[in-house]
């Protein structure tokens, strides 16, 4: 695929993967992106997952058309982008591997060598001339590993952004929901903890004219780039993207679920966007995505062993790990004899920044009845304010 006259796409699509990074459900697969810049000198930008070595090398051969590459740029050392470095170097043994100092240390740990003497260490601000194309390197630590570099080609105004601006899904699948849905789930799962680092990177890019963003996952972005940059700015500032209520619950015998559905229907009847997740059954990464997207969150769970139900504990820990903040939270507990879930949840959530708790948190002892519905009505009214 041609990105510009001189920049070609040689990535692959993975339809065999079920869990990305061992935890994120990817029903539409994944793309492992890789690029080639054809100039007086040739630069290959990143490799792919080892399972697709032969396909990638064949893609590269076709683009090279008999020429030999001069450089392999390694932006990021995650194995789905670096596994074929050794095979590349074995085949093109005069090529120079270009990466950060930390990345070369990782290569030695992961692949048993740092490819000396055919290596070039680059840092923030360094440039690599290929002819009319010059790559300028920018450090992007913790977006999302600490060794990450991105690069910018001033000639075609292309940003090679490593994992930033990526998304779940193979590139040969039409995403009916659009870029933002799976990009948001990807961002908050992969990068969400490091909002300050993303903000630092966005500041470095201020004033840089970018026509195309080439990520290591997902589609090439070359239209309305302010939209994607704007979303990354919002996400990395932990600002709610839109108004609405995410409701996440666990329910052992169905009584807590009935209470949650009653609250959700009440809010929907008043025109509020509501997204409901059963944490024991639904994709928890989607629940996390929704909690970050909307400005209000309701957590409802059963008291269990003197605390909260395990799936709720996992969900709250995930929010904490990803720097959840700047939201309003309501709590609902169910406990027949010694309800403690609200107290336990609140103690965990109080560690988060800029969290406001509703005054009318609800305790249910057993089945939903008119008394508890009245309390849920009061909670709904407070959530509307």
C-alpha positions in Angstrom: 0.0 0.0 0.0 1.3 3.5 -0.9 1.2 6.1 1.8 3.1 8.7 -0.2 5.2 8.3 -3.4 8.2 7.2 -1.3 6.6 5.7 1.8 5.1 2.2 1.6 3.1 0.1 4.0 4.3 -3.5 4.6 2.4 -4.4 7.7 0.3 -7.6 8.4 -3.1 -8.5 9.8 -3.5 -11.0 12.6 -6.8 -12.9 12.7 -5.6 -15.7 14.9 -5.1 -13.6 18.1 -7.9 -13.8 20.7 -6.4 -11.7 23.5 -4.0 -8.8 22.9 -1.3 -8.5 25.6 -3.0 -11.6 27.2 -6.0 -9.6 28.4 -7.8 -7.5 25.8 -10.5 -9.2 23.7 -9.9 -8.4 20.0 -12.8 -9.9 18.0 -11.6 -8.1 14.9 -7.9 -9.1 15.2 -4.9 -6.8 15.3 -2.8 -5.0 12.7 1.0 -4.9 13.2 2.1 -2.0 11.1 5.5 -1.5 9.4 6.7 1.0 6.8 9.5 1.6 4.3 10.9 4.9 3.1 12.4 4.6 -0.4 15.1 7.3 -0.9 18.8 7.5 -1.8 19.0 5.4 1.3 16.2 3.0 2.4 14.8 2.9 5.9 12.5 0.1 7.2 10.4 1.2 10.2 9.7 -1.6 12.7 9.1 -5.3 12.1 6.1 -7.4 13.2 5.1 -10.3 15.4 7.2 -13.5 14.8 4.2 -15.5 13.7 4.1 -13.3 10.6 7.8 -13.2 9.8 7.6 -14.8 6.4 4.7 -12.7 5.3 6.4 -9.5 6.4 9.7 -10.4 4.8 7.9 -11.1 1.5 6.1 -7.8 1.8 9.4 -6.1 2.3 11.1 -7.9 -0.7 8.3 -6.7 -3.0 8.7 -3.1 -2.0 12.5 -3.2 -2.2 12.4 -4.5 -5.7 16.0 -5.7 -5.7 17.5 -3.0 -3.5 18.9 -3.5 0.0 17.7 -1.5 3.0 20.2 0.7 4.8 18.5 1.2 8.1 16.0 -0.6 10.4 14.3 1.9 12.7 13.1 0.4 15.9 10.6 2.8 17.6 9.3 0.3 20.2 10.5 -3.0 21.6 7.3 -4.7 22.3 7.6 -8.2 20.7 4.7 -7.6 18.2 6.9 -4.9 16.6 10.5 -6.2 17.3 10.4 -10.0 17.0 11.9 -10.1 13.5 14.9 -7.8 14.0 17.3 -10.7 14.1 15.9 -12.3 10.9 16.1 -8.9 9.2 19.7 -8.4 10.2 20.6 -11.9 9.1 19.1 -11.3 5.7 20.4 -7.7 5.3 23.6 -7.9 7.2 24.9 -4.5 6.1 21.8 -2.6 7.4 22.2 -0.4 10.5 19.7 -0.9 13.4 18.6 2.5 14.7 17.0 2.9 18.1 17.2 4.4 21.6 19.9 3.3 24.1 17.2 1.7 26.3 15.8 -0.2 23.4 19.3 -1.7 22.6 19.5 -2.9 26.2 16.1 -4.5 25.8 17.3 -6.2 22.5 20.1 -7.8 24.4 17.8 -9.1 27.1 15.1 -10.3 24.7 17.1 -11.5 21.7 20.6 -12.1 23.1 22.4 -9.3 21.2 22.3 -5.6 20.7 23.4 -5.9 17.0 26.8 -4.2 17.5 28.6 -3.0 15.5 25.7 -2.5 13.1 23.8 -0.2 15.5 23.1 3.5 15.8 21.9 5.0 19.0 19.6 8.0 18.6 18.1 10.4 21.2 15.7 13.3 21.3 16.4 15.8 18.5 18.7 13.5 16.5 18.2 13.4 12.7 18.8 10.7 10.1 19.1 11.8 6.5 17.9 9.4 3.8 18.2 11.9 0.9 15.3 14.2 0.5 13.7 12.6 3.5 15.1 13.3 7.0 13.8 11.5 10.1 13.8 13.6 13.3 13.5 11.5 16.5 11.4 12.4 19.5 11.5 10.6 22.8 8.1 9.4 24.0 8.8 7.5 27.2 5.9 5.5 28.6 3.8 6.0 25.6 3.6 3.2 26.4 7.0 1.5 27.2 9.9 3.6 28.6 12.2 3.1 25.6 9.7 4.5 23.0 10.9 6.9 20.3 8.7 8.4 17.5 10.0 9.9 14.3 8.9 12.7 12.0 9.6 12.9 8.3 9.6 16.6 7.4 9.5 16.0 3.6 6.2 14.2 3.5 5.1 15.5 6.9 4.5 12.0 8.2 4.5 11.2 12.0 5.6 7.6 12.8 3.9 7.5 16.2 4.8 4.0 17.6 1.8 2.8 19.6 0.3 6.3 20.0 -2.9 6.8 17.9 -3.3 3.1 17.5 -6.4 1.0 17.9 -7.6 -2.6 18.2 -8.6 -4.4 15.0 -7.0 -5.6 11.8 -6.8 -3.2 9.0 -8.7 -5.4 6.5 -11.8 -5.3 8.7 -14.3 -2.4 8.3 -14.9 -0.9 11.7 -18.6 0.0 11.7 -18.2 1.9 15.0 -15.5 4.2 13.6 -12.0 4.8 14.9 -12.7 6.3 18.3 -14.5 3.3 19.9 -11.7 0.8 19.7 -9.0 3.5 19.9 -10.4 4.6 23.2 -10.5 1.1 24.6 -7.0 0.6 23.4 -5.8 3.9 24.8 -7.1 3.5 28.3 -6.0 -0.1 28.5 -2.5 0.4 27.0 -1.6 4.0 27.8 -4.2 5.4 30.1 -2.0 5.4 33.2 0.5 7.7 31.6 -1.6 10.8 30.7 1.2 13.2 31.8 3.6 11.5 29.4 1.1 11.8 26.5 0.6 15.4 27.4 4.4 15.9 27.2 4.5 14.3 23.8 1.6 16.4 22.5 3.4 19.6 23.6 6.5 18.5 21.7 4.3 18.1 18.6 2.8 21.6 18.9 3.6 23.6 15.8 4.7 20.5 13.8 2.9 20.2 10.5 1.6 16.7 10.2 -0.3 15.4 7.2 -0.3 11.7 8.1 0.0 9.7 11.3 1.4 6.2 10.9 0.9 4.2 14.1 2.1 0.7 14.8 -1.5 -0.5 15.2 -4.6 0.4 13.2 -5.3 2.5 10.1 -3.2 5.2 8.6 -4.6 8.6 9.7 -4.5 11.3 7.0 -7.8 13.2 7.3 -9.1 15.5 10.0 -6.0 15.0 12.2 -7.2 17.6 14.7 -10.0 15.2 15.7 -7.5 12.4 16.7 -5.1 14.9 18.4 -8.0 16.5 20.2 -9.2 13.1 21.6 -5.7 12.3 22.8 -5.6 15.6 24.5 -8.9 15.0 26.2 -8.1 11.4 27.2 -4.6 12.3 28.5 -6.1 15.1 30.7 -8.6 12.7 32.1 -11.4 15.0 31.1 -14.8 13.3 30.5 -15.5 13.0 26.8 -19.2 13.3 27.1 -22.1 13.5 29.6 -23.6 10.2 30.8 -23.6 7.5 33.5 -21.6 4.3 33.4 -23.2 1.7 35.7 -21.0 -1.3 36.7 -22.3 -4.1 38.9 -21.9 -7.6 40.2 -24.9 -9.6 41.4 -25.0 -13.1 42.9 -28.7 -13.9 42.9 -30.0 -11.2 40.7 -31.3 -8.7 43.3 -28.5 -6.2 42.8 -29.0 -6.5 39.1 -32.7 -5.6 39.4 -31.8 -2.5 41.4 -29.2 -1.5 38.8 -31.6 -1.9 35.9 -34.3 0.1 37.8 -31.8 2.9 38.3 -30.7 2.7 34.7 -34.2 2.8 33.3 -35.0 5.8 35.6 -32.0 7.7 34.3 -32.8 6.8 30.7 -36.4 8.0 31.1 -34.9 11.4 32.1 -32.8 11.6 28.9 -29.5 10.5 30.3 -27.1 8.3 28.3 -26.5 5.1 30.4 -24.1 2.2 29.8 -24.5 -0.8 32.0 -21.9 -3.6 32.5 -22.1 -6.9 34.4 -18.5 -7.1 35.6 -18.6 -10.9 35.8 -19.8 -11.4 32.2 -19.0 -8.3 30.1 -15.7 -7.2 28.8 -14.1 -5.3 31.7 -11.9 -3.3 29.3 -15.1 -1.9 27.7 -16.4 -1.0 31.2 -13.1 0.8 31.9 -13.4 2.6 28.5 -16.9 3.7 29.3 -16.0 4.9 32.8 -13.3 7.2 31.3 -15.6 8.3 28.4 -18.5 9.5 30.6 -18.6 11.9 33.5 -20.5 9.8 36.1 -20.0 6.3 37.5 -22.3 4.1 39.5 -20.8 1.0 41.2 -23.1 -1.6 42.6 -22.0 -4.8 44.3 -22.8 -7.4 46.9 -21.0 -7.5 50.3 -18.8 -10.5 50.1 -16.5 -11.9 52.8 -16.9 -8.6 54.7 -15.9 -6.5 51.6 -16.8 -6.3 48.0 -17.4 -8.9 45.3 -14.1 -10.0 43.6 -15.0 -8.7 40.1 -15.8 -5.3 41.6 -12.5 -5.3 43.4 -10.7 -6.1 40.2 -12.5 -3.3 38.4 -11.7 -0.7 41.0 -8.1 -1.8 41.1 -8.0 -1.4 37.3 -9.4 2.1 37.5 -6.7 2.9 40.1 -4.0 1.5 38.0 -5.1 3.7 35.1 -5.3 6.9 37.0 -9.1 7.3 37.0 -10.0 10.8 38.2 -12.2 13.8 37.8 -15.5 12.0 38.0 -18.6 11.8 40.2 -19.2 8.3 41.7 -22.3 6.8 43.3 -22.3 3.6 45.3 -24.9 0.9 45.8 -24.4 -2.1 48.1 -26.5 -5.2 48.9 -26.0 -7.2 52.1 -28.5 -9.2 54.0 -26.9 -9.0 57.5 -23.8 -6.8 57.5 -23.5 -4.6 54.4 -19.9 -3.4 54.0 -19.4 -3.0 50.3 -20.0 0.7 50.1 -17.5 1.4 52.9 -14.9 -0.9 51.3 -15.4 0.6 47.8 -15.2 4.2 49.1 -12.0 3.5 51.0 -10.4 2.3 47.8 -11.8 5.1 45.6 -10.8 7.9 48.0 -7.2 7.3 46.9 -8.1 8.7 43.4 -7.8 12.3 42.4 -10.7 14.8 42.1 -13.4 12.3 42.8 -16.8 13.5 44.1 -19.1 11.1 45.8 -22.9 11.4 45.8 -24.5 12.0 49.2 -27.3 9.5 48.6 -25.5 6.2 48.3 -27.9 3.3 48.6 -27.9 0.2 50.9 -30.2 -2.7 50.0 -30.8 -5.6 52.3 -32.0 -8.4 50.0 -34.6 -8.0 47.3 -35.6 -4.8 45.6 -38.8 -3.2 47.0 -40.6 0.1 47.0 -38.5 1.5 49.8 -35.3 0.8 47.9 -36.8 2.1 44.7 -37.5 5.4 46.4 -33.9 5.6 47.5 -32.8 4.9 44.0 -35.1 7.6 42.7 -33.3 10.1 45.1 -29.9 8.8 43.8 -31.1 9.3 40.2 -32.1 12.9 40.9 -28.7 13.6 42.5 -26.9 12.1 39.5 -28.9 14.4 37.2 -27.6 17.5 39.0 
